[in-house]
Structures are given as C-alpha cells and as structure tokens.
Amino acid sequence: MLTIQNNIELKNKTTIRLGGIAPYYLCITQANDLLEFQNIEAKLSIPFKVLGGGSNLIIADTSIYPELPFGVLDIAINDEPKIKKIKNPNFPLPPLAEKALSNNQEIFSVTVGAGYKIPSLLKLCKEQGFTGLEGLIGVPGRVGGAVSMNAGAYKTEINDVLYSITLFHKQFGIITLNRENIHCEYRKCIPYYQNTKLIDFILISAEFLFPYINKEIVANKIKENLFQKKNTQPVSALTAGCVFKNPINENGEKISAGLLLEKAGLKQIQINAMRFSPIHASFLENTGNGQTKDALELLALAKDKVATLFNIHLEEEVKLWIY
C-alpha cells in the first residue's frame, strides 16, 4: 500500500538544490503502485508532477509559494537489470544495433527500471563492454528522465540504443511500446498508442540494445568524455545541467546556446546566490542558499538579451515546475 507523505521539502531532491514544500509526496517502487496512485490522485483533487533523479529541473520554492500547488510522484522503480544476448532481433532496431547487426557484431538487450541511475547504467556498460551511451558520463539523473527527454551529449543520445519502453497512462494503463511507436527528436521522446500521442505518461522501464565491443574501448571513451566534460562544464557545482536548448539557425544547424549567452555577456552574471557559470554560460549555478525567483530572473534576462542582440529565441531545456 502506498504511503502519502505530507509537507516534504524538495530542495535536496534536485541537483540544483531548489524546491519548495510539496503538500503530498508518494514514492513509486513497483509498476502496480501506479494503479493505486490513480485512485489516490482522484481523491486528493490536486495535480501531481513526476520526479526522477531531480536533474534538469527547477522547482518553485518559498520565494514563490508558501506551499507548492501540486503533489509529487517520485518514480524509484529500480529493479536489477535484465541482460540477454539477442540473436534474432525484431525490427525496427535502434541505429547502433542495426549497424552492429550489419557488421556481424553481437548485440545485448539491457532492461532497467525508470528509477535506475544513469551512472549505474554507464558502470554496467563499462563492465560488460556495451557501447552507445558513453557520452552520458557525468549525467546524474535516472533512466526515466533520460529517456523522456532523449538525453544526449558528445554525439550520443538515448535514441541510438532505445529499443522499447513500458509506461503507465491513465487512459490505457500499463503498456509496452517498441520503436515504431516511439518518436525521438532533440530532447524529446514521444510515444504513440492506438494512433494517440501520449502526453501525460509515466515511464516504468526501458529496454536498450547495445553492440558489444572490447571493454577497454568503452572504458577509454568514457574516460575521454569525462575529461572533456570536467574541462568544459561545472561538474562539481550545484546545477540542473544545461538550462537552454541549442537553437537551430535558418540552415538547420545547431548553434551553441552557451556561446550565445557568453557573447551576450551573461557568463558569471549573478543575482544573489544564483549565477551563470564562469565555465559554461548555459549552466545556472546555485552558489549557496539560492532561491528560485532569482533563477527565473536570470533565465528571463538571458532570453531577453539573446533575443535583443541576435534575434534568437532561447527555449529552456531544463523543466520548470512553477505552476
């Protein structure tokens, strides 16, 4: 039976250490809990937001609300990974698996719960010699969030290896979808079921197909990416990751949001304890006892300056839980 916790502070549940008091907090540790949650939500008559690892997220705090106007559902489904060798995979395949198959490489399926941590998944890949997600080294979140936003870095993204997902939807219940029913694009993963685009879904688990290669190659890729990340990003600071998506120019090419912000003079601009990083301008840092109102003011300032100087509209990559 699910236990409802009341008046839970969310500050320490986010990587940027911003978050107010949630009136209701429920932790989901198994898929069937979601069926019970559906009844609880209806009785409480308050919307709920889905929390994962707390990265890529800025939540309103007491500088905005004495108490948040929504409850929180923490998806902590963290079953042991299921690993199996795939001999005759069903199509369609993820791009890397399809390429590996044409090269007669071995392919392995790895299924993990939405609450499984990305660092743990990278550790497993390193130990097993599974390639495809080395670029996500240093990402602190969980699989659920990484899949939902098609997380990526260093020419790597979840879509490269994503094979199927199991999710919960209020209308359809618990369902499993393969790649032909999953549309991934830049920082988005959109599932479809019975010709319906699913918006408010909750990820339960994901299955990945990894090509098998020499373990040392995987370890070296991870090591190289981590070295580069440490030299170009504030990995030890309290951040939510990149706060803005890289915009697309008229030629369909991505422009670095960080470079635009730096040219606009946003690097190291600070309001009280919140600032844009001196290392990478698209990272918002909490340097101490930061407040959400100051973070939002900095985001608005950045968007306004970039629009004025370059006529480019920046879109947040970070999720904002404000209403």
C-alpha positions in Angstrom: 0.0 0.0 0.0 1.3 3.4 -0.9 2.1 5.8 1.9 1.4 9.5 1.4 3.9 11.8 3.0 2.9 15.4 3.8 4.8 18.7 3.6 8.0 17.3 2.1 10.7 19.8 1.2 12.0 19.2 -2.4 15.2 21.3 -2.2 17.5 18.4 -1.5 15.8 16.2 -4.1 17.1 18.3 -7.0 20.7 18.6 -8.3 20.5 22.5 -8.3 19.1 22.4 -4.7 15.9 24.4 -5.5 12.5 23.4 -4.4 9.6 24.2 -2.0 7.2 22.3 0.2 5.1 19.6 -1.6 1.7 19.0 0.2 1.7 15.4 -0.9 4.6 13.1 -1.8 4.4 9.5 -3.0 7.3 7.2 -3.8 6.6 4.5 -6.5 8.9 1.4 -6.3 6.9 -1.0 -8.5 4.7 -0.7 -11.5 1.5 -1.8 -9.8 1.8 1.2 -7.4 0.8 3.4 -10.3 -2.7 1.7 -10.4 -3.2 2.6 -6.7 -1.8 6.1 -7.3 -4.5 6.7 -9.9 -7.2 6.3 -7.2 -5.3 8.4 -4.7 -4.8 11.3 -7.1 -8.6 11.3 -7.9 -9.4 11.5 -4.1 -6.9 14.3 -3.4 -8.1 16.5 -6.3 -4.6 18.0 -6.8 -2.3 17.6 -9.8 0.9 15.6 -9.4 4.2 16.0 -11.1 6.6 13.1 -11.8 10.0 13.3 -10.1 13.0 11.3 -11.1 16.6 12.0 -10.2 16.0 15.7 -9.8 18.4 16.8 -12.5 17.3 19.1 -15.4 14.7 20.5 -13.1 14.0 23.8 -11.3 11.1 23.8 -8.8 9.3 26.8 -7.3 10.3 27.4 -3.6 9.1 29.5 -0.7 10.3 32.6 -2.6 7.3 32.0 -4.8 4.8 29.8 -2.8 4.5 29.0 0.9 3.3 25.6 -0.3 3.5 24.2 -3.8 0.2 23.9 -5.7 0.9 20.3 -6.8 1.9 16.9 -5.3 5.0 14.9 -6.3 5.3 11.4 -7.5 8.8 10.0 -7.1 9.4 7.2 -9.6 12.0 5.0 -7.9 11.4 1.7 -9.8 14.9 0.3 -9.5 14.8 -3.4 -10.3 18.0 -5.3 -11.1 19.0 -5.0 -14.8 17.9 -7.8 -17.1 20.6 -8.7 -19.6 20.3 -11.1 -22.5 22.1 -11.8 -25.8 19.9 -11.0 -28.9 20.3 -13.4 -31.9 17.3 -12.6 -34.0 16.0 -9.2 -33.0 12.7 -7.9 -34.1 12.7 -4.8 -36.3 12.8 -1.8 -36.2 16.1 -1.6 -34.4 17.9 1.3 -32.8 20.5 2.9 -35.2 23.6 1.4 -33.4 22.1 -2.1 -33.2 21.1 -2.0 -36.8 24.7 -1.0 -37.8 26.2 -3.7 -35.4 23.9 -6.4 -37.0 25.2 -5.5 -40.5 28.7 -5.8 -39.2 28.1 -9.2 -37.6 28.6 -7.8 -34.1 27.0 -9.2 -31.0 24.0 -7.3 -29.6 22.8 -7.4 -26.0 19.5 -6.3 -24.5 19.5 -4.5 -21.2 16.2 -3.7 -19.5 16.2 -1.4 -16.4 13.6 0.4 -14.3 12.9 4.1 -14.7 14.5 4.7 -11.3 17.8 3.1 -12.3 20.6 5.7 -12.2 22.4 6.8 -15.3 25.8 6.4 -13.6 24.9 2.8 -12.7 23.9 2.1 -16.3 27.2 3.5 -17.5 29.1 1.4 -15.0 27.3 -1.7 -16.2 28.1 -0.8 -19.8 31.8 -0.3 -18.9 31.9 -3.7 -17.2 30.1 -5.6 -19.9 31.6 -3.9 -23.0 28.3 -2.4 -24.2 28.8 0.7 -26.3 26.4 3.6 -27.2 25.9 5.8 -24.2 29.4 6.8 -23.3 28.6 10.4 -23.9 26.2 10.4 -20.9 29.0 10.0 -18.4 28.6 12.6 -15.7 24.8 12.8 -16.1 23.4 12.4 -12.6 19.8 11.6 -13.4 17.7 8.4 -13.8 16.8 6.3 -16.8 13.2 7.6 -16.8 14.1 11.2 -17.2 16.9 10.4 -19.7 14.6 8.5 -21.9 11.7 11.0 -21.6 13.9 13.8 -22.8 16.1 11.8 -25.2 19.2 12.9 -23.2 22.4 13.2 -25.2 25.9 14.6 -25.2 29.1 14.1 -27.2 27.3 12.7 -30.3 25.4 10.3 -28.1 21.7 10.2 -27.4 19.3 7.7 -25.9 17.6 7.2 -29.2 20.8 5.5 -30.5 20.1 2.4 -28.4 16.5 2.6 -27.2 14.5 -0.5 -28.2 11.3 -0.4 -26.2 9.6 1.2 -23.2 7.0 0.2 -20.7 4.8 3.0 -19.4 1.7 3.9 -17.5 -1.0 6.1 -19.0 -4.3 6.9 -17.2 -6.4 6.0 -20.2 -4.6 2.9 -21.4 -3.0 1.5 -18.1 0.4 -0.2 -18.3 1.6 -0.8 -21.9 4.8 -1.7 -23.7 5.8 0.0 -26.9 8.5 -0.8 -29.5 10.4 1.7 -31.6 7.8 2.0 -34.3 5.6 3.6 -31.7 8.3 5.9 -30.2 9.3 9.1 -31.9 12.5 10.6 -30.6 13.8 14.1 -31.5 16.0 16.7 -29.9 15.4 16.5 -26.2 12.0 14.8 -26.7 10.7 11.2 -26.6 7.0 11.0 -27.8 5.2 7.6 -27.5 2.1 6.7 -29.6 -0.5 4.1 -28.8 -3.6 3.3 -30.9 -2.9 6.4 -33.1 -2.9 8.5 -30.0 0.1 10.8 -29.0 0.7 10.1 -25.3 1.4 13.3 -23.4 0.9 12.6 -19.7 2.7 9.2 -19.4 4.9 7.8 -16.7 7.8 5.7 -17.7 8.2 2.4 -15.9 11.2 0.8 -17.6 13.2 0.9 -20.8 14.9 -1.7 -22.9 18.2 -0.9 -24.7 20.1 -2.8 -27.4 23.8 -2.4 -27.1 26.5 -3.5 -29.5 29.2 -5.5 -27.7 32.8 -4.3 -28.2 36.1 -4.5 -26.3 35.7 -3.4 -22.7 38.8 -1.2 -22.9 37.3 0.8 -25.8 34.2 1.6 -23.8 36.3 2.5 -20.7 38.5 4.8 -22.8 35.5 6.5 -24.5 34.0 7.1 -21.0 37.3 8.4 -19.7 37.8 10.8 -22.6 34.3 12.2 -22.4 34.6 12.7 -18.6 37.9 14.5 -19.1 36.4 16.8 -21.7 33.3 17.4 -19.6 35.4 18.3 -16.5 37.3 20.9 -18.6 34.2 22.5 -20.2 31.4 22.1 -17.7 30.9 22.9 -14.0 30.5 19.3 -13.0 31.2 19.9 -9.3 28.8 22.8 -8.9 25.1 22.7 -7.9 23.4 22.9 -11.4 20.4 21.4 -13.3 22.6 20.8 -16.4 22.3 23.0 -19.5 19.3 25.3 -19.0 18.8 26.2 -22.6 18.4 24.1 -25.8 20.8 24.8 -28.6 18.7 26.8 -31.1 18.5 25.9 -34.8 19.5 28.5 -37.4 17.9 29.1 -40.8 20.2 26.5 -42.4 19.0 23.8 -39.9 22.3 23.9 -38.0 22.5 23.9 -34.2 24.0 27.0 -32.5 25.6 26.7 -29.1 23.3 28.3 -26.5 26.3 28.7 -24.2 28.3 30.6 -26.9 25.3 33.0 -27.5 25.0 33.6 -23.7 28.7 34.3 -23.4 28.6 36.8 -26.3 25.6 38.4 -24.7 27.7 38.9 -21.5 25.8 36.5 -19.3 28.8 34.5 -18.1 29.2 34.9 -14.3 26.2 37.3 -14.1 24.8 36.8 -10.6 21.6 37.6 -8.7 22.1 36.9 -5.0 23.2 33.2 -4.8 22.3 32.2 -8.4 24.6 32.8 -11.3 25.5 31.7 -14.8 28.6 29.5 -14.6 32.0 31.1 -15.3 32.9 27.8 -17.0 29.9 27.3 -19.3 27.3 30.1 -19.7 24.4 27.7 -20.3 24.7 26.3 -16.8 22.9 28.0 -13.9 24.7 27.5 -10.6 23.4 27.7 -7.0 26.4 29.0 -5.2 24.8 28.8 -1.7 21.3 29.2 -0.4 19.8 30.1 -3.8 16.2 30.9 -4.5 14.0 30.0 -7.4 12.8 33.6 -8.0 16.4 34.6 -8.7 17.0 31.7 -11.0 13.9 32.7 -13.0 15.0 36.3 -13.2 18.3 35.2 -14.7 16.6 32.9 -17.2 14.4 35.8 -18.3 17.3 38.2 -18.5 19.3 35.7 -20.7 16.4 35.2 -23.1 15.7 38.9 -23.4 19.4 39.7 -24.1 19.9 37.0 -26.7 16.6 38.0 -28.4 17.6 41.6 -28.5 21.2 41.1 -29.7 20.8 38.1 -32.1 17.0 37.9 -32.8 17.1 34.3 -31.5 14.6 32.9 -29.1 16.1 30.6 -26.5 14.0 27.7 -25.2 14.5 26.2 -21.8 15.9 22.6 -21.8 15.5 22.5 -18.0 12.0 21.7 -16.8 10.3 24.4 -14.8 7.9 23.4 -12.1 6.4 26.8 -11.3 2.6 26.3 -11.6 
